[in-house]
Amino acid sequence: MRLVRYLLLLALIAGGALYWLALPKPLAASAVAGLTGDAAKGERIFTAAGCASCHMADGAKGADQLVLTGGQRFPSDFGTFIAPNISQDPQAGIGSWSVLDLANALTRGVSPAGEHLYPALPYASYAKMQLQDVADLYAYLKTLPADPTPSAPHELGFPFNLRMALGGWKLLFLSQDWAVPGNLTPTEDRGRYIAEALTHCGECHTPRNALGGMDKTRWLAGAADPSDPTGKARVPNITPAKLGWTTDEIAYYLTSGFTPDYDSVGGHMAHVVENFAKLPAEDAAAVAAYLKRVEPVE
């Protein structure tokens, strides 16, 4: 009987510890205290991060791409995620958010209400963002229009609709460690920041495990395309084992959409190219240099 009581006590302690570990862990307010955002710099962050690519209305063109009304659908093995409204509407969007709220969402996956956010928002990559860049992004977002369209709920079944479980997911997969460690040149280091944090290349190009975490032992080695209902399409391997292009050819592809074989970009990558074309040429060159430092994976 005493053994049973000890086991129950241990189970309660273990359960309490797991519950505490799984709680959302937002940043302290001091993390962003004193930061002043620059909207011009924030536009560069917004473009590199592809915010409009996911949060504009499906099929939006031209200036309408800056109306971040949400609504695009992103299928996955866990259900369909629907991009929320992140316009400046204070009710339907994020117009009432503070810099700290935005930093918590992007780098910790925590909402202003203190709930876990789903990693369809690629905070597993944005966790590496510099908080000054978040402040600059916030300043730029404030210049964009408001839209009152309500966000649609994600279409997730049990148990994936239980947000508390995301605390355990974060313990396993949310990290600020670089996928490509080591001493890099300033150009390669800039490329690593753009590729691993801002443009979150790994989110599409890295295979995932059964829990949906990126398998960093096979970083950028290609993955299934979740938008293909047949399951046959693949996002390509872009490690040096498969991507034999020169740095100039990679940079040209990122800004033009044309491969050395005169093929052209398609699918969601077209948005990535559209965004890179708006960035300074040295950003694409930096990513190209970084990709040459990635571990080759067959």
C-alpha positions as CSV (number, residue, x, y, z in Angstrom):
1,M,0.0,0.0,0.0
2,R,2.9,2.3,0.9
3,L,4.5,1.6,-2.5
4,V,1.2,2.5,-4.3
5,R,1.1,5.9,-2.4
6,Y,4.8,6.6,-3.4
7,L,4.0,5.8,-7.0
8,L,1.0,8.0,-7.0
9,L,3.0,10.8,-5.4
10,L,5.8,10.4,-8.0
11,A,3.2,10.4,-10.8
12,L,1.7,13.6,-9.5
13,I,5.1,15.3,-9.2
14,A,6.1,14.1,-12.7
15,G,2.7,15.3,-14.1
16,G,3.1,18.7,-12.4
17,A,6.6,19.1,-13.8
18,L,5.5,18.2,-17.3
19,Y,2.6,20.6,-17.0
20,W,4.9,23.4,-15.9
21,L,7.4,22.6,-18.7
22,A,4.6,22.7,-21.3
23,L,3.3,26.1,-20.3
24,P,3.7,29.0,-22.7
25,K,6.9,30.9,-22.0
26,P,6.7,34.4,-23.3
27,L,9.5,36.9,-23.3
28,A,10.0,39.3,-20.4
29,A,8.9,42.8,-21.2
30,S,12.5,44.0,-20.7
31,A,13.5,42.0,-23.8
32,V,12.1,44.7,-26.1
33,A,12.3,47.7,-23.7
34,G,13.9,50.6,-25.4
35,L,13.7,49.2,-29.0
36,T,12.6,51.7,-31.6
37,G,11.4,50.3,-34.9
38,D,12.4,51.7,-38.3
39,A,9.6,51.1,-40.9
40,A,12.0,51.3,-43.9
41,K,14.2,48.5,-42.4
42,G,11.0,46.7,-41.4
43,E,9.9,46.5,-45.0
44,R,13.0,44.5,-45.8
45,I,12.3,42.1,-43.0
46,F,8.6,41.8,-44.1
47,T,9.7,41.0,-47.6
48,A,12.4,38.5,-46.7
49,A,10.1,36.7,-44.2
50,G,7.4,36.4,-46.9
51,C,4.6,37.7,-44.6
52,A,2.4,38.7,-47.5
53,S,2.9,35.5,-49.3
54,C,1.0,33.6,-46.6
55,H,-1.3,36.2,-45.1
56,M,-2.6,38.0,-48.2
57,A,-6.0,36.9,-49.6
58,D,-5.7,33.9,-51.9
59,G,-4.9,35.2,-55.4
60,A,-4.3,38.8,-54.4
61,K,-2.3,40.9,-56.8
62,G,-0.4,44.2,-56.7
63,A,-1.2,46.5,-53.8
64,D,-3.9,44.0,-52.5
65,Q,-1.0,41.8,-51.4
66,L,-0.4,44.2,-48.6
67,V,-3.9,43.8,-47.3
68,L,-3.1,40.9,-44.9
69,T,-6.6,39.6,-44.6
70,G,-5.5,35.9,-44.3
71,G,-7.6,33.0,-45.5
72,Q,-5.1,30.9,-47.5
73,R,-5.2,27.2,-46.7
74,F,-2.2,25.1,-45.9
75,P,-2.8,21.4,-45.7
76,S,-0.6,19.1,-43.6
77,D,-0.6,15.7,-42.0
78,F,-2.3,17.1,-39.0
79,G,-5.1,19.0,-40.7
80,T,-5.5,22.2,-42.6
81,F,-4.1,25.4,-41.2
82,I,-5.8,28.7,-42.4
83,A,-3.7,31.8,-42.4
84,P,-5.1,34.4,-40.0
85,N,-5.8,38.0,-40.5
86,I,-2.7,40.0,-39.4
87,S,-3.8,43.3,-40.8
88,Q,-4.0,46.4,-38.6
89,D,-7.6,45.9,-37.8
90,P,-7.7,46.0,-33.9
91,Q,-10.4,43.3,-33.6
92,A,-10.0,41.0,-36.6
93,G,-6.3,41.5,-37.0
94,I,-3.3,42.5,-34.9
95,G,-3.8,46.3,-34.8
96,S,-3.9,46.2,-31.0
97,W,-0.7,44.2,-30.6
98,S,2.4,45.6,-29.0
99,V,6.0,45.0,-30.1
100,L,6.2,42.5,-27.2
101,D,3.1,40.7,-28.5
102,L,4.6,40.4,-32.0
103,A,8.0,39.2,-30.6
104,N,6.3,36.6,-28.5
105,A,4.3,35.3,-31.5
106,L,7.3,35.2,-33.8
107,T,10.1,33.9,-31.5
108,R,8.2,32.0,-28.8
109,G,4.9,30.9,-30.5
110,V,2.8,32.5,-27.8
111,S,-0.3,34.6,-28.5
112,P,-1.1,37.9,-26.6
113,A,-3.7,35.8,-24.7
114,G,-0.9,33.5,-23.5
115,E,-1.8,30.5,-25.6
116,H,0.5,28.4,-27.7
117,L,0.4,29.1,-31.4
118,Y,0.6,26.4,-34.0
119,P,4.0,26.1,-35.7
120,A,2.3,26.6,-39.1
121,L,3.5,30.1,-38.1
122,P,7.2,29.2,-38.6
123,Y,8.4,30.3,-35.2
124,A,10.7,27.3,-35.1
125,S,12.7,29.4,-37.6
126,Y,11.7,32.9,-36.5
127,A,13.0,32.1,-33.0
128,K,16.5,33.1,-34.3
129,M,15.3,36.6,-35.3
130,Q,17.0,39.5,-33.8
131,L,14.5,41.5,-31.6
132,Q,15.5,44.7,-33.3
133,D,14.3,43.2,-36.6
134,V,11.0,42.3,-34.9
135,A,10.7,46.0,-33.8
136,D,11.5,47.2,-37.3
137,L,8.9,44.7,-38.7
138,Y,6.3,46.0,-36.2
139,A,6.9,49.6,-37.3
140,Y,6.4,48.6,-41.0
141,L,3.3,46.6,-40.2
142,K,1.8,49.7,-38.6
143,T,1.9,51.4,-42.1
144,L,-0.2,48.7,-43.7
145,P,-4.0,48.9,-44.1
146,A,-6.6,47.3,-41.8
147,D,-9.1,44.8,-42.9
148,P,-12.1,43.6,-40.9
149,T,-12.4,40.1,-42.3
150,P,-12.5,37.6,-39.4
151,S,-9.9,34.8,-39.3
152,A,-11.2,31.4,-40.0
153,P,-10.5,28.6,-37.5
154,H,-8.0,25.9,-38.4
155,E,-9.5,22.6,-39.4
156,L,-7.8,20.2,-37.0
157,G,-9.1,17.0,-35.5
158,F,-8.4,15.5,-32.1
159,P,-5.8,15.5,-30.6
160,F,-4.1,18.1,-32.8
161,N,-6.7,20.7,-31.7
162,L,-5.3,20.6,-28.1
163,R,-2.9,23.6,-27.9
164,M,-1.4,22.5,-24.6
165,A,0.3,19.6,-26.4
166,L,2.3,22.2,-28.3
167,G,4.3,22.9,-25.1
168,G,5.8,19.4,-25.4
169,W,6.4,20.0,-29.1
170,K,8.3,23.2,-28.3
171,L,10.5,21.4,-25.7
172,L,11.6,19.1,-28.5
173,F,11.9,21.4,-31.5
174,L,12.0,25.1,-30.6
175,S,15.6,26.1,-30.4
176,Q,17.8,29.1,-31.3
177,D,20.7,26.8,-32.3
178,W,21.8,27.2,-35.9
179,A,21.3,24.2,-38.2
180,V,24.7,25.1,-39.8
181,P,27.0,25.9,-36.9
182,G,30.6,27.0,-37.0
183,N,32.6,30.0,-38.0
184,L,31.3,31.5,-41.2
185,T,32.5,34.5,-43.2
186,P,30.4,37.7,-42.7
187,T,28.7,37.0,-46.1
188,E,27.9,33.3,-45.1
189,D,26.7,34.4,-41.7
190,R,24.3,36.9,-43.2
191,G,23.1,34.2,-45.6
192,R,22.6,31.8,-42.6
193,Y,20.5,34.4,-40.9
194,I,18.4,35.1,-43.9
195,A,17.9,31.4,-44.9
196,E,17.5,29.8,-41.4
197,A,15.6,32.6,-39.7
198,L,13.9,35.1,-42.0
199,T,13.1,33.2,-45.2
200,H,12.8,29.9,-43.1
201,C,14.0,27.7,-46.0
202,G,14.2,24.7,-43.7
203,E,10.4,24.7,-43.1
204,C,9.8,23.5,-46.7
205,H,13.1,21.9,-47.7
206,T,13.9,19.8,-44.6
207,P,12.1,16.5,-44.0
208,R,10.0,16.2,-40.9
209,N,9.6,13.4,-38.3
210,A,6.3,11.9,-37.1
211,L,5.7,14.8,-34.7
212,G,6.2,17.4,-37.4
213,G,9.6,18.6,-36.3
214,M,12.3,19.4,-38.8
215,D,14.9,16.6,-39.0
216,K,18.0,18.8,-38.7
217,T,20.3,15.8,-39.4
218,R,19.0,16.0,-42.9
219,W,18.9,19.8,-43.2
220,L,17.6,21.1,-46.5
221,A,17.7,17.5,-47.9
222,G,14.2,17.7,-49.5
223,A,10.7,16.8,-48.2
224,A,7.3,15.8,-49.3
225,D,5.2,18.7,-50.7
226,P,2.1,18.9,-48.3
227,S,0.2,20.8,-51.0
228,D,0.1,17.8,-53.3
229,P,-2.8,15.6,-52.4
230,T,-1.3,12.6,-54.2
231,G,1.8,12.7,-51.9
232,K,4.1,12.3,-54.9
233,A,5.5,15.8,-55.3
234,R,8.7,16.7,-53.5
235,V,10.3,19.9,-52.4
236,P,13.9,19.5,-53.7
237,N,17.1,18.7,-51.9
238,I,19.1,22.0,-52.0
239,T,22.2,20.7,-50.2
240,P,25.5,20.6,-52.2
241,A,24.9,16.9,-52.8
242,K,22.1,17.7,-55.2
243,L,22.4,21.4,-55.9
244,G,25.5,21.7,-58.1
245,W,24.9,25.3,-59.2
246,T,27.5,28.0,-58.7
247,T,26.8,30.7,-56.2
248,D,26.1,33.1,-59.1
249,E,23.6,30.7,-60.6
250,I,21.9,30.2,-57.2
251,A,21.7,34.0,-56.7
252,Y,20.3,34.5,-60.2
253,Y,17.7,31.8,-59.6
254,L,16.6,33.4,-56.3
255,T,16.0,36.7,-58.0
256,S,14.8,35.7,-61.5
257,G,13.2,32.3,-61.1
258,F,15.3,30.8,-63.9
259,T,17.5,27.8,-63.5
260,P,20.8,27.3,-65.4
261,D,18.9,24.8,-67.6
262,Y,16.4,27.6,-68.5
263,D,13.6,26.0,-66.5
264,S,11.4,28.4,-64.4
265,V,10.2,28.4,-60.8
266,G,6.8,27.2,-59.9
267,G,4.5,26.7,-56.9
268,H,5.0,28.6,-53.7
269,M,8.6,29.1,-54.6
270,A,7.4,31.7,-57.1
271,H,6.5,33.9,-54.1
272,V,10.0,33.4,-52.6
273,V,11.6,34.6,-55.9
274,E,9.2,37.5,-56.1
275,N,10.3,38.5,-52.6
276,F,14.1,38.1,-53.2
277,A,13.8,40.2,-56.3
278,K,12.7,43.1,-54.1
279,L,15.7,42.7,-51.7
280,P,19.2,44.0,-52.2
281,A,21.3,41.8,-54.5
282,E,23.7,41.0,-51.7
283,D,21.0,39.2,-49.8
284,A,20.6,36.5,-52.5
285,A,24.4,36.3,-52.9
286,A,24.7,35.7,-49.1
287,V,22.1,32.9,-49.2
288,A,24.0,31.4,-52.2
289,A,27.2,31.5,-50.2
290,Y,25.5,29.9,-47.2
291,L,24.1,27.1,-49.2
292,K,27.6,26.0,-50.2
293,R,28.4,25.6,-46.4
294,V,25.4,23.3,-45.8
295,E,26.3,19.6,-45.1
296,P,25.7,17.6,-48.3
297,V,22.9,15.0,-47.8
298,E,22.2,12.4,-50.5
